[in-house]
Amino acid sequence: MTTGWPLAYLDDYLQHLTFERRLSVLTCKSYDRDIRLLFELTHGTDLKEITSQHVRRSIATLHSRNLSAKSISRSLSAWRGFYTYLVHHHHFSKNPVTGLRAPKAAKSLPQALSVDQAVKLVDMADSDDQLTLRDHAIFELFYSSGLRLSELVNLDIDMLDFTEGTVTVTGKGNKTRIVPLGSHAIRAIQNWMQQRALIKTDDKDHKALFITKQGRRITQRAVQYRFKIWSIKQGINADIHPHTLRHSFATHVLQSSGDLRAVQEMLGHANISTTQVYTHLDFQHLAKIYDAAHPRAKKK
């Protein structure tokens, strides 16, 4: 194969991805599209003559086209893999993509409900229905203690301490933490446990706090589904999922207390930097108040 035949090199690479690495058809199409984009951006420059400067200019061009950082990063990964192949199989002397990175993606802030929305979501009408009582306990616990979804579905009854008003949670990295229980959550859980006692459970799930009508430990998917149902029932015009209440818990506690370390411990974050995202949410809340109230505020 002679130098300067980019499409022939590309075809050879795609054959390698398909038959040796056994990548899917869609993945190979994605590589094909991204590598052809490199050919376009470098204006037909011989593949052996392309330098890191060419690649940097290509990244800048994609950035100027308002492509997302994620899309640019995907293209860059495809180019890097292509050149790695050319170095190993076609005696190219260097990989011009080595060491280059895409622009950092802007971190999206977690979506939190307002206090009124959160209360409206969890404040379910009194009912004798088993599922409603269970769901009420689940929602109150999420908002009361800021649990992760995986932590909630794995709770056992003996992890609760109503006397101390706490729940012991096993989180990421198998780390255990003790989190406070609010009075509303305690009451909702106690109401649910009266109904739970009437359900015959599977032997392996007899300790599970939250179970289905069939007596099995509730799954994460089931909880997510119940959130969708209740957000509609309660008239919350937002995309609600279990983490929404975790984010709302963290945001509202931070707004009230200003104690970032306490929020970190309750959420079970290993690093304070993870928790600091909620200071941005808190600042957004304060900024809205400022814009609405201050006579010199800039109205956007």
C-alpha positions as CSV (number, residue, x, y, z in Angstrom):
1,M,0.0,0.0,0.0
2,T,1.4,3.4,-0.9
3,T,1.3,6.6,1.0
4,G,-1.5,9.0,0.4
5,W,-4.3,6.6,0.0
6,P,-6.4,7.5,3.0
7,L,-9.5,5.7,2.0
8,A,-7.5,2.5,1.4
9,Y,-6.0,2.8,4.8
10,L,-9.4,3.4,6.3
11,D,-10.9,0.4,4.6
12,D,-8.1,-1.7,5.9
13,Y,-8.7,-0.4,9.4
14,L,-12.4,-1.0,9.3
15,Q,-11.8,-4.6,8.2
16,H,-9.5,-5.0,11.2
17,L,-12.2,-3.6,13.6
18,T,-14.9,-5.8,12.0
19,F,-13.1,-9.2,11.7
20,E,-10.3,-9.1,14.3
21,R,-11.7,-6.9,17.0
22,R,-15.3,-8.0,16.2
23,L,-16.8,-4.5,16.9
24,S,-20.5,-4.0,16.1
25,V,-21.6,-2.6,12.7
26,L,-22.8,0.6,14.4
27,T,-19.5,1.1,16.1
28,C,-17.6,0.6,12.9
29,K,-19.8,3.1,11.1
30,S,-19.1,5.6,13.9
31,Y,-15.3,5.1,13.4
32,D,-15.7,5.4,9.6
33,R,-17.6,8.7,10.0
34,D,-15.2,10.2,12.5
35,I,-12.1,9.3,10.5
36,R,-13.5,10.6,7.3
37,L,-14.1,13.8,9.2
38,L,-10.4,14.0,9.9
39,F,-9.7,13.7,6.2
40,E,-12.1,16.6,5.6
41,L,-10.6,18.8,8.3
42,T,-7.0,18.2,7.2
43,H,-7.9,19.0,3.5
44,G,-6.4,15.9,2.0
45,T,-3.0,16.1,3.7
46,D,-1.0,12.9,3.4
47,L,-1.7,10.8,6.5
48,K,2.0,10.5,7.2
49,E,2.4,14.2,7.1
50,I,-0.3,15.0,9.5
51,T,1.1,16.5,12.8
52,S,-0.3,17.2,16.2
53,Q,-0.7,20.8,15.0
54,H,-3.0,19.6,12.3
55,V,-5.0,17.7,14.8
56,R,-5.2,20.7,17.2
57,R,-6.5,22.9,14.4
58,S,-9.1,20.2,13.6
59,I,-10.2,20.1,17.2
60,A,-10.5,23.9,17.2
61,T,-12.6,23.8,14.0
62,L,-15.0,21.2,15.5
63,H,-15.2,23.4,18.6
64,S,-16.1,26.4,16.5
65,R,-18.9,24.4,14.9
66,N,-20.4,24.1,18.4
67,L,-19.9,20.4,18.6
68,S,-20.2,19.1,22.2
69,A,-17.0,18.2,24.1
70,K,-18.4,14.6,24.2
71,S,-18.6,14.5,20.4
72,I,-15.1,15.9,19.9
73,S,-13.7,13.5,22.5
74,R,-15.3,10.6,20.5
75,S,-13.8,11.8,17.3
76,L,-10.4,12.2,18.9
77,S,-10.5,8.7,20.3
78,A,-11.3,7.4,16.8
79,W,-8.4,9.3,15.3
80,R,-6.1,8.0,18.0
81,G,-7.1,4.4,17.4
82,F,-6.7,4.8,13.7
83,Y,-3.2,6.1,14.0
84,T,-2.2,3.5,16.6
85,Y,-3.3,0.9,14.0
86,L,-1.2,2.6,11.2
87,V,1.9,2.7,13.5
88,H,1.6,-1.0,14.3
89,H,0.5,-2.4,10.9
90,H,1.7,0.1,8.3
91,H,5.0,1.4,9.7
92,F,3.9,4.9,10.4
93,S,6.5,6.6,12.5
94,K,4.3,8.5,14.9
95,N,0.8,8.9,16.3
96,P,0.0,12.7,16.0
97,V,-3.0,12.3,18.3
98,T,-1.0,11.0,21.3
99,G,-1.4,13.3,24.3
100,L,-4.1,15.5,22.8
101,R,-7.4,15.9,24.7
102,A,-10.8,17.3,23.8
103,P,-12.1,20.5,25.5
104,K,-13.5,19.7,28.9
105,A,-17.3,19.3,29.0
106,A,-19.1,21.7,31.2
107,K,-20.4,19.9,34.2
108,S,-24.1,19.8,34.3
109,L,-25.6,20.7,37.7
110,P,-27.9,18.2,39.4
111,Q,-31.5,19.1,39.1
112,A,-33.1,19.9,42.5
113,L,-36.8,20.6,43.2
114,S,-37.8,23.7,45.1
115,V,-38.9,23.1,48.7
116,D,-42.5,23.5,47.7
117,Q,-42.2,21.0,44.9
118,A,-40.4,18.5,47.1
119,V,-43.0,18.7,49.8
120,K,-45.8,18.4,47.3
121,L,-44.2,15.3,45.8
122,V,-43.7,13.4,49.1
123,D,-46.8,14.6,50.9
124,M,-49.2,11.8,49.8
125,A,-52.7,11.7,51.0
126,D,-53.6,9.3,53.8
127,S,-54.4,5.9,52.4
128,D,-54.7,2.2,53.5
129,D,-53.4,1.1,50.1
130,Q,-50.2,-1.0,50.6
131,L,-48.4,0.4,47.6
132,T,-49.2,4.0,48.5
133,L,-48.0,3.4,52.1
134,R,-44.8,1.8,50.8
135,D,-44.2,4.6,48.2
136,H,-44.9,7.3,50.8
137,A,-42.2,5.7,53.0
138,I,-39.8,5.5,50.1
139,F,-40.2,9.1,49.1
140,E,-40.0,10.5,52.6
141,L,-36.9,8.5,53.2
142,F,-35.2,9.7,50.1
143,Y,-36.0,13.3,50.9
144,S,-35.3,12.9,54.7
145,S,-31.9,11.2,54.4
146,G,-30.6,11.8,50.8
147,L,-30.0,8.1,50.1
148,R,-28.8,6.7,46.8
149,L,-31.3,4.5,45.0
150,S,-29.0,1.4,45.4
151,E,-28.7,2.2,49.1
152,L,-32.5,2.4,49.6
153,V,-33.4,-0.8,47.8
154,N,-30.8,-2.7,49.8
155,L,-32.0,-1.5,53.2
156,D,-33.0,-4.1,55.8
157,I,-35.3,-3.6,58.7
158,D,-32.6,-3.9,61.2
159,M,-30.7,-1.0,59.7
160,L,-33.4,1.4,61.2
161,D,-33.1,2.8,64.7
162,F,-36.3,4.6,65.5
163,T,-35.2,5.4,69.1
164,E,-32.1,7.3,67.8
165,G,-33.9,8.4,64.6
166,T,-31.2,7.1,62.3
167,V,-30.7,4.6,59.5
168,T,-27.4,2.8,58.8
169,V,-26.5,2.7,55.1
170,T,-24.0,0.8,53.2
171,G,-22.8,3.0,50.3
172,K,-20.2,3.0,47.6
173,G,-17.0,1.1,48.3
174,N,-19.0,-0.9,50.9
175,K,-18.6,2.0,53.3
176,T,-21.1,2.3,56.1
177,R,-22.5,5.6,57.4
178,I,-25.3,6.6,59.8
179,V,-27.8,9.1,58.5
180,P,-30.5,11.0,60.4
181,L,-34.2,10.1,59.9
182,G,-36.7,12.9,59.8
183,S,-39.9,12.6,61.9
184,H,-42.1,12.5,58.7
185,A,-40.0,9.6,57.3
186,I,-40.2,7.7,60.6
187,R,-43.9,8.0,60.7
188,A,-44.3,6.9,57.1
189,I,-42.0,4.0,57.5
190,Q,-43.8,2.8,60.6
191,N,-47.1,3.0,58.8
192,W,-45.7,1.0,55.9
193,M,-44.2,-1.7,58.3
194,Q,-47.6,-2.4,59.7
195,Q,-48.8,-3.3,56.2
196,R,-45.5,-5.0,55.3
197,A,-46.1,-7.4,58.2
198,L,-49.2,-8.7,56.4
199,I,-47.2,-9.7,53.2
200,K,-45.6,-13.1,53.0
201,T,-42.0,-12.7,52.0
202,D,-39.5,-14.9,50.3
203,D,-37.0,-16.5,52.6
204,K,-34.1,-14.6,51.1
205,D,-35.9,-11.2,51.3
206,H,-37.5,-11.6,54.8
207,K,-35.3,-8.8,56.2
208,A,-35.8,-6.3,53.3
209,L,-37.4,-3.1,54.3
210,F,-39.2,-2.4,51.0
211,I,-40.8,-5.3,49.2
212,T,-43.4,-5.9,46.5
213,K,-46.9,-7.3,47.0
214,Q,-45.3,-10.7,46.0
215,G,-42.9,-10.5,49.0
216,R,-39.7,-9.8,47.0
217,R,-37.2,-7.0,47.6
218,I,-38.2,-4.0,45.5
219,T,-35.9,-3.4,42.5
220,Q,-34.3,-0.1,41.4
221,R,-36.3,-0.2,38.2
222,A,-39.6,-0.5,40.1
223,V,-38.7,2.5,42.3
224,Q,-37.9,4.6,39.2
225,Y,-41.3,3.6,37.7
226,R,-43.1,4.6,40.9
227,F,-41.4,8.0,40.7
228,K,-42.8,8.6,37.2
229,I,-46.3,7.6,38.3
230,W,-46.3,9.8,41.4
231,S,-44.7,12.8,39.7
232,I,-47.8,12.8,37.4
233,K,-50.2,12.1,40.2
234,Q,-48.8,14.9,42.3
235,G,-48.7,17.4,39.4
236,I,-45.0,18.0,39.4
237,N,-44.0,19.5,36.1
238,A,-40.5,18.2,36.0
239,D,-38.5,15.1,35.1
240,I,-38.5,13.3,38.5
241,H,-36.2,10.4,39.3
242,P,-34.9,9.0,42.7
243,H,-31.8,11.1,42.5
244,T,-33.9,14.2,42.2
245,L,-34.9,13.9,45.9
246,R,-31.3,13.1,46.9
247,H,-30.2,16.4,45.1
248,S,-33.1,18.2,46.7
249,F,-32.2,17.0,50.1
250,A,-28.6,18.1,49.8
251,T,-29.5,21.5,48.3
252,H,-32.2,22.3,50.9
253,V,-30.0,21.2,53.9
254,L,-27.1,23.3,52.5
255,Q,-29.3,26.3,52.0
256,S,-30.6,26.1,55.6
257,S,-27.3,25.2,57.4
258,G,-24.4,26.2,55.1
259,D,-22.6,23.2,56.5
260,L,-20.9,21.6,53.5
261,R,-19.1,19.0,55.6
262,A,-22.3,17.7,57.2
263,V,-23.9,17.4,53.8
264,Q,-20.8,15.5,52.6
265,E,-21.1,13.0,55.4
266,M,-24.8,12.5,55.0
267,L,-24.5,11.9,51.3
268,G,-21.5,9.6,51.7
269,H,-19.2,11.5,49.4
270,A,-15.6,10.4,49.7
271,N,-14.3,13.8,48.6
272,I,-15.6,17.3,49.5
273,S,-15.2,18.4,45.9
274,T,-18.1,16.1,44.9
275,T,-20.3,17.8,47.4
276,Q,-19.2,21.3,46.3
277,V,-21.5,21.1,43.3
278,Y,-24.4,21.9,45.7
279,T,-22.7,25.2,46.6
280,H,-23.2,26.2,42.9
281,L,-26.9,25.3,43.2
282,D,-27.1,27.3,46.4
283,F,-25.5,30.3,44.6
284,Q,-28.0,30.0,41.8
285,H,-30.8,30.2,44.4
286,L,-29.2,33.3,46.0
287,A,-28.6,34.9,42.7
288,K,-32.2,34.6,41.8
289,I,-33.2,36.2,45.0
290,Y,-30.7,39.0,44.4
291,D,-31.9,39.6,40.8
292,A,-35.4,39.8,42.0
293,A,-34.8,42.0,45.1
294,H,-31.8,44.2,44.6
295,P,-32.5,47.6,42.9
296,R,-29.1,47.6,41.2
297,A,-29.3,44.0,40.0
298,K,-28.9,43.4,36.3
299,K,-32.1,42.1,34.8
300,K,-31.3,39.4,32.2
